[in-house]
Amino acid sequence: MGDPVREPTDKRWCEKVTLDFHNSGGTAVRSGTVTFGTHIIGALGIDWATIESSQELPAPIEAGARKEKSWTVCVEAWRVPLGMHIETQDVSVRWK
């Protein structure tokens, strides 16, 4: 999996996160979960909290294949007051 590419949306509590998956193994990946760690960042750069959310992996991913997938990752609007923003900095994948 490559590094996430983050893009802002029109809501400060959401962003578009794109991941590139590469199955370098010898068998197809049939299922799995992508977990996002979204940080709530204050106006002075202070990291106030991290909220986790999960989505299904874009499976199947055949052996040797690449697949790109984008998600809109959001936290509850009340968690991101004016002057604050989010950054999805942590991504983990559980392959099955």
C-alpha positions as CSV (number, residue, x, y, z in Angstrom):
1,M,0.0,0.0,0.0
2,G,1.3,3.4,-0.9
3,D,1.1,6.6,1.2
4,P,-2.4,8.1,1.4
5,V,-3.2,11.0,-0.8
6,R,-5.5,13.5,1.0
7,E,-7.6,16.2,-0.5
8,P,-9.9,18.7,1.2
9,T,-13.6,18.7,0.7
10,D,-16.1,21.6,1.2
11,K,-16.6,20.5,4.8
12,R,-13.7,21.0,7.3
13,W,-14.7,17.7,9.1
14,C,-14.3,15.6,5.9
15,E,-11.5,14.8,3.4
16,K,-11.0,12.6,0.4
17,V,-8.4,9.9,1.0
18,T,-7.0,7.8,-1.9
19,L,-4.9,4.7,-1.4
20,D,-3.0,2.6,-3.9
21,F,-3.0,-1.1,-3.0
22,H,-0.4,-3.5,-4.5
23,N,-0.8,-7.2,-3.9
24,S,2.8,-8.4,-4.1
25,G,1.9,-11.9,-2.8
26,G,1.3,-15.0,-4.8
27,T,-2.5,-15.3,-4.2
28,A,-5.5,-13.0,-4.5
29,V,-6.7,-10.9,-1.6
30,R,-10.4,-11.7,-1.2
31,S,-11.4,-9.4,1.6
32,G,-10.1,-7.1,4.3
33,T,-10.5,-3.8,6.2
34,V,-8.9,-0.4,5.9
35,T,-8.7,1.6,9.1
36,F,-8.3,5.3,9.1
37,G,-6.9,7.3,12.0
38,T,-8.2,10.9,11.5
39,H,-6.6,13.5,13.6
40,I,-8.4,16.7,14.7
41,I,-5.9,19.6,14.5
42,G,-6.4,22.9,16.2
43,A,-5.7,26.3,14.9
44,L,-2.2,26.3,16.5
45,G,-1.4,22.9,15.2
46,I,-2.2,21.0,18.4
47,D,-3.4,17.4,17.8
48,W,-6.6,17.3,19.9
49,A,-7.9,13.8,19.2
50,T,-7.7,10.8,16.8
51,I,-10.9,9.2,15.6
52,E,-10.8,5.8,13.9
53,S,-13.1,4.6,11.2
54,S,-13.1,1.5,9.0
55,Q,-14.1,0.6,5.4
56,E,-14.0,-2.6,3.4
57,L,-10.9,-3.3,1.3
58,P,-11.6,-3.0,-2.5
59,A,-11.3,-6.7,-3.0
60,P,-10.6,-8.9,-4.8
61,I,-7.0,-7.8,-5.6
62,E,-5.4,-10.4,-7.8
63,A,-1.8,-11.6,-7.2
64,G,0.6,-9.0,-8.6
65,A,-2.2,-6.5,-9.3
66,R,-2.7,-2.9,-8.2
67,K,-6.0,-1.3,-7.3
68,E,-6.7,2.3,-6.3
69,K,-9.7,3.4,-4.2
70,S,-10.9,6.7,-2.7
71,W,-13.1,7.3,0.3
72,T,-14.6,10.4,1.8
73,V,-13.5,10.1,5.5
74,C,-15.5,12.3,8.0
75,V,-15.8,12.8,11.7
76,E,-18.8,14.3,13.5
77,A,-19.1,18.0,12.6
78,W,-19.2,19.1,16.2
79,R,-15.7,17.7,16.8
80,V,-14.2,20.2,14.4
81,P,-15.0,23.8,15.5
82,L,-14.2,26.8,13.3
83,G,-10.5,27.2,12.9
84,M,-9.8,23.5,13.2
85,H,-9.4,20.8,10.5
86,I,-8.8,17.1,10.1
87,E,-5.9,15.1,8.7
88,T,-6.1,11.4,8.1
89,Q,-2.5,10.6,9.0
90,D,-2.8,6.9,10.0
91,V,-3.9,4.1,7.7
92,S,-3.7,0.4,8.4
93,V,-4.9,-2.6,6.3
94,R,-6.0,-6.0,7.4
95,W,-5.8,-8.5,4.5
96,K,-7.8,-11.7,4.5
